[in-house]
């Protein structure tokens, strides 16, 4: 019987870019990685996320970039939540209209002894 392997933390490309930031000035790489879905909350082998790693390495520019990224992400998540809620409400509104129309049709059929009215 195989033992379940524990998921280990590992350095991501974002962590590597942060670790080499001072020497290579690869801010463009960090920007690219963040813009394309790199998760700054993932942890390194030592348990540091991108922000913690930047603080430990005294990389003020990256700390600010990551804080700004997190703030923008939270704002975007809030906007997406509002849009989803509005779509759900609109969808429910259409459903209610459809039910009202169906009920009106049934009422009209009932008033005419099951016969639909036709225009001539």
C-alpha positions in Angstrom: 0.0 0.0 0.0 1.4 3.4 -1.0 1.6 6.2 1.4 0.0 9.4 0.4 2.7 12.0 -0.4 2.3 15.2 1.4 2.1 18.2 -0.9 5.4 20.0 -0.6 5.9 23.7 -1.1 8.2 24.6 -3.9 9.7 27.7 -5.4 7.6 29.0 -8.3 8.9 31.2 -11.2 7.6 34.2 -9.3 9.7 33.3 -6.2 12.8 32.9 -8.4 12.2 36.2 -10.1 11.8 37.9 -6.6 14.9 36.2 -5.3 17.0 37.4 -8.3 15.4 40.8 -8.5 18.2 42.8 -7.0 20.8 41.5 -9.3 18.9 41.2 -12.5 16.3 43.9 -12.1 13.7 41.7 -13.6 10.6 43.7 -12.7 9.2 43.1 -16.2 9.3 39.3 -15.4 7.5 39.8 -12.1 4.9 42.0 -13.8 4.5 39.4 -16.6 4.1 36.6 -14.1 1.5 38.5 -12.0 -0.4 39.6 -15.1 -0.6 36.0 -16.3 -1.9 34.4 -13.2 1.1 33.7 -11.0 -0.3 33.2 -7.5 1.7 35.4 -5.0 0.1 33.5 -2.1 2.0 30.2 -2.9 4.8 29.4 -0.5 8.4 28.6 -1.1 10.2 25.5 0.2 10.8 27.5 3.4 7.2 28.6 3.7 7.4 32.2 2.5 4.9 33.7 0.1 6.0 36.3 -2.5 5.3 39.3 -0.2 7.1 37.7 2.8 10.1 36.9 0.5 10.2 40.4 -0.8 10.1 41.8 2.7 12.9 39.5 3.9 15.0 40.5 0.9 14.3 44.2 1.6 12.9 44.7 -1.9 10.7 47.7 -1.2 9.7 48.1 -4.9 8.5 44.5 -5.0 6.7 44.8 -1.7 4.8 47.8 -3.0 4.1 46.1 -6.3 2.7 43.0 -4.5 0.6 45.1 -2.2 -0.8 47.0 -5.1 -1.5 43.8 -7.0 -3.3 42.4 -4.0 -5.4 45.5 -3.7 -6.3 45.6 -7.4 -7.1 41.9 -7.2 -9.5 42.4 -4.3 -11.2 45.3 -6.2 -11.6 43.2 -9.3 -13.0 40.3 -7.2 -15.5 42.7 -5.7 -16.5 44.0 -9.2 -16.9 40.5 -10.5 -19.0 39.5 -7.4 -21.4 42.5 -8.1 -21.6 41.6 -11.8 -22.5 38.0 -10.9 -25.1 39.1 -8.4 -26.7 41.5 -11.0 -26.7 38.7 -13.6 -28.4 36.3 -11.2 -31.0 39.0 -10.3 -31.6 39.7 -14.0 -31.9 35.9 -14.7 -34.4 35.6 -11.8 -36.3 38.6 -13.1 -36.6 36.9 -16.5 -37.8 33.7 -14.9 -40.4 35.6 -12.9 -41.6 37.3 -16.1 -41.8 34.0 -17.9 -43.9 32.5 -15.0 -46.2 35.5 -15.0 -46.7 35.1 -18.8 -47.4 31.4 -18.4 -49.9 32.1 -15.6 -51.6 34.8 -17.6 -52.0 32.3 -20.6 -53.4 29.6 -18.3 -55.8 32.2 -16.8 -57.0 33.2 -20.3 -57.5 29.6 -21.3 -59.5 28.9 -18.1 -61.7 31.9 -18.7 -62.5 30.6 -22.2 -63.1 27.0 -21.2 -59.7 25.9 -22.4 -60.0 27.5 -25.8 -57.3 29.9 -26.9 -58.4 33.2 -28.3 -57.4 33.7 -31.9 -57.5 36.8 -33.9 -59.4 37.0 -37.2 
